[in-house]
Amino acid sequence: MQGKTLASTNKTIESFPEWVKTSTGRHLSLYQNLHRHDVKPFLFIGGVHGDEPEGVRLAEEFLIWLNKHSEESDHPWILIPCLNPDGYSQNQRTNANGVDLNRNFPALDWKKSENKDRYFSGLEPASEIEIQATVQLVEKYKPRAIFHFHSWKPCVVYTGKSGAKLAKLLTIGNGYESREDIGYPTPGSLGQWGWLNCQTPVICIEEQENADLNSVWPHFSQGLQKLIKGDLTDVI
């Protein structure tokens, strides 16, 4: 995988604008700053659900900040601005195949949906290109934690008790609740797969649905900046 350099420093950001191609031919882009090899990277993912533009906006604004402040980054990271470009282009939750990507991960609790609705899990686990690529990425880099950006009711949800302090960190500046359970079963989700299969804590940011997009980055900027810049020895 060859990328383009965005910042000409010793903490360069690599860009992969054509990292993965979806079933319709759209590309997923990926950015990374792997300047340290003694620490596992954080993985950030936006746009898992195509009808949640708040998550894409947060990922894009975060990337802008990361590019401007690459020298301040103490922790390596990988960022996918939009995992579901097909759904995002149509403002629909599912991908082009009608699959909810956050039910298609090969988690130990994956189960086939009875109905092909907006929560359709696919015909089998990891049937979708987007999920296959994410699974391969996680297996290769074994991130310290995975963060994905959504919108629903404002809160920060963690899967895996070791993610509790990370989730709390991301409530700085917004006052949102951090909690371990979103309130309903999510078999085959990123959180379930990350924790049950990989023992990797997964943190799900839920911004207010239909929020002013200009407000999303300010709500989470303090926590995300501290995550990248700060000393996390007491956090994970």
HELIX and SHEET records of a PDB file:
HELIX    1   1 PRO A   53  LYS A   68  1                                  16    
HELIX    2   2 SER A   70  GLU A   72  5                                   3    
HELIX    3   3 PRO A   85  GLN A   90  1                                   6    
HELIX    4   4 LEU A  101  ARG A  103  5                                   3    
HELIX    5   5 ILE A  129  TYR A  141  1                                  13    
HELIX    6   6 LYS A  161  GLY A  163  5                                   3    
HELIX    7   7 ALA A  164  LEU A  169  1                                   6    
HELIX    8   8 LEU A  190  GLN A  192  1                                   3    
HELIX    9   9 TRP A  193  ASN A  197  3                                   5    
HELIX   10  10 LEU A  213  LYS A  229  1                                  17    
SHEET    1   A 9 LYS A   4  THR A   5  0                                        
SHEET    2   A 9 GLU A  14  LYS A  21 -1                                        
SHEET    3   A 9 HIS A  27  ASN A  33 -1                                        
SHEET    4   A 9 TRP A  77  ILE A  80 -1                                        
SHEET    5   A 9 PHE A  42  GLY A  46  1                                        
SHEET    6   A 9 ALA A 145  TRP A 152  1                                        
SHEET    7   A 9 VAL A 202  GLN A 208  1                                        
SHEET    8   A 9 CYS A 155  THR A 159 -1                                        
SHEET    9   A 9 GLU A 177  ARG A 179  1                                        
END                                                                             
